[in-house]
Amino acid sequence: MFAKKIAKPITELSERLNKFDLSNTNTEELPINESSYELKHLTERFNQLFKKTNEAFLFQKHTINHISHELKTPITILVSQLETLLTYTDLDSLKPVLNIQIQSAKSLGDITNILLELSKFESGQTIKKESLRIDDLIFDIISELNTIHPDFIFDINYNSALIDEQVLMINANEMLVKQAFQNLLSNAIATVVRINLLLFLIL
């Protein structure tokens, strides 16, 4: 009887562990067993391990979804540019288009770097920052988006001659800022009813 009494909490913990589903992120942690210090410590350690495993799984899931989403636009741009090659017969006029395609192909590599920077940010590491002009960045993004949405019109209410250049400079991670604006403008194209979008650059 005494042996059974001692073994009971251990048996109960073993049964709970057997029923525990690590693949289910909604699974609740094991209730803390207070019958002994050892069992309490073991349960707490298991719950800590489960929490870390769950966080790693969610991060992996988020990363996969993020990769598929972020690669969609540059791949679409590249395909659209390649399709335009079929309409060119003059080699001299073809060279600028090829240069654009090379840059688009390089942007696919930039996506990988963006994801690395995001992983650094989410893990609390320091990300690389540099000085850049926000208006130039936005115009580059608009140019890329117009490649796949040639009928869409961006009306930009902005006069650089009236603005101090220093106001346009920001210290940030260029890839992350570019991706943020690209997502914002892509979503705008997908949701607006009209084929033109009015942008106000308030500085």
Residue, then its C-alpha position, 0 to 999 in steps of 0.5 A: m500500500f505504501a509503495k502504491k501511494i508513493a508510485k501513484p503520482i509518478t504513474e499519473l504523471s507518466e499517463r499525462l505525458n503519454k497523452f500529451d500532444l506536442s504537435n498541438t500548439n493549443t495543448e495546455e501545460l501539465p498541471i503542477n504536481e505538488s505531492s513532492y519537490e521532485l515531481k513538481h520540479l520535473t513537471e515545471r521543467f517539462n512545461q518549460l521545455f514544451k513552451k520553448t518547443n512551442e515557440a520554436f514551432l510557431f516561429q518556424k511556421h511564421t517564417i515559412n508563411h513569411i517566405s512564401h508571402e515575401l517572395k510572391t511580389p519579386i517573383t511576379i515582377l521577374v516573370s512579368q519582365l521576362e514576358t516583355l522580352l518576347t515583344y523586343t526585337d531590337l537588341d539595344s533596347l533589350k539591354p536596359v530590360l535585362n539589367i532590370q531583370i538582373q536587379s529583380a533576380k538580386s532582389l530574391g537574394d535580398i528577401t533571404n537577407i530580409l528574413l535573416e534581419l527579421s529573425k535577428f530582430e525577433s530574437g533581440q539581436t542588433i540589426k544593421k542600419e544605414s542612412l538612406r533617402i526615404d523618397d528614393l526608396i518609395f519611388d524605386i518600389i513604385s517603379e517595381l510595382n508598376t512593372i506588374h501593375p502597369d495600369f495602376i497609377f500612383d499620384i504622389n503629392y510631393n515636391s522635393a525642391l521644397i523640402d530640406e534633403q536632410v529631412l528625407m534622410i533616415n537611419a534604418n535598415e533599408m531592406l526592412v523599410k523597403q519590404a514594409f512599404q512594398n507590403l503596404l503599397s501591394n495591399a493598397i493595390a489589391t484593396v482600392v476600388r479605383i486604379n489610382l492611389l494618391l500618396f501624401l509624403i508628410l515630412 
